[in-house]
Amino acid sequence: MTPLQILQRARKRISKGWCKGHYALTSEGVYVQSDSKRATRWCLIGATHTEDMQKTVYDLLLKSAHVEPGLLTRWNDAPRRTKKQVLAVIDKAIALCKREARK
């Protein structure tokens, strides 16, 4: 998958369901791996996780969220963080990805 495809899939996943504290949860609130077919909610990192996850995706998300490396999970899990804010960061990362592809 390309970085753009990973980000677009992450946006689709989080639009369906978002969570804090775990990479992915089932509809019953049970923790599962982010690639599980039972997953219905994902955190920002879980939604972008793939076997071929590229550093590019992580860097785009860090830049879009304005956080330092290693703090993206903490950013997602912040008490007042909202799904809307997470989707906005993904949208920014998608825009950056498209911009960089045109260079």
C-alpha positions in Angstrom: 0.0 0.0 0.0 1.2 3.5 -0.7 1.2 6.1 2.1 -1.8 7.8 0.5 -3.8 4.5 0.5 -2.8 3.8 4.1 -4.1 7.3 5.2 -7.3 7.0 3.2 -8.0 3.6 4.7 -7.2 5.0 8.2 -9.7 7.8 7.6 -12.4 5.3 6.5 -11.7 3.1 9.6 -11.9 6.0 12.1 -15.0 7.4 10.4 -16.7 4.1 11.2 -15.3 4.0 14.8 -12.6 5.6 16.9 -11.2 4.6 20.3 -8.6 5.5 22.9 -6.3 3.3 24.9 -6.1 0.4 22.5 -5.1 0.0 18.8 -8.5 -1.6 18.0 -11.7 -2.8 19.7 -14.6 -4.9 18.7 -18.2 -3.7 18.9 -18.3 -5.3 22.3 -15.3 -3.3 23.5 -12.9 -6.2 23.4 -9.3 -5.5 22.4 -8.2 -7.1 19.1 -5.3 -6.6 16.8 -5.8 -3.7 14.4 -6.0 -5.9 11.4 -8.7 -8.2 12.9 -11.9 -8.6 11.0 -13.7 -8.2 14.3 -12.3 -4.6 14.8 -14.9 -1.9 14.6 -13.0 1.0 16.3 -9.4 2.1 15.9 -7.0 4.6 17.4 -4.9 6.7 15.1 -2.0 4.4 15.2 -4.1 1.2 15.0 -6.0 2.6 11.9 -2.7 3.2 10.1 -1.0 0.0 11.0 -0.2 -2.3 8.1 2.5 -4.9 7.5 4.1 -2.5 5.2 3.5 0.7 7.3 5.9 3.2 6.0 7.8 5.8 8.1 6.4 8.4 5.7 2.9 7.8 7.1 4.0 8.2 10.7 6.0 11.4 9.8 3.0 12.9 8.0 0.8 12.3 11.0 3.4 13.7 13.4 3.6 16.9 11.3 -0.2 17.2 11.0 -0.8 16.7 14.7 2.2 19.0 15.6 3.6 16.4 18.0 7.1 15.0 18.7 8.0 11.4 17.7 6.8 8.9 20.3 3.8 11.1 21.4 1.2 10.3 18.7 -0.5 7.7 20.9 -0.6 10.0 23.8 -2.1 12.7 21.5 -4.8 10.3 20.4 -5.6 9.3 23.9 -5.7 12.8 25.4 -8.8 13.1 27.7 -10.4 15.9 25.6 -9.4 14.5 22.2 -12.3 14.1 19.8 -12.9 11.9 16.8 -13.4 15.1 14.8 -9.8 16.2 15.7 -8.4 12.9 14.8 -10.1 12.9 11.4 -8.8 16.5 10.8 -5.2 15.3 11.4 -5.7 12.5 8.9 -7.1 15.0 6.4 -4.1 17.2 6.9 -1.8 14.2 6.4 -3.6 13.2 3.2 -3.2 16.8 1.9 0.5 16.8 2.7 0.9 13.4 1.1 -0.7 14.6 -2.1 1.4 17.8 -2.1 4.6 15.9 -1.7 3.6 13.5 -4.5 3.4 16.4 -6.9 6.9 17.6 -6.2 
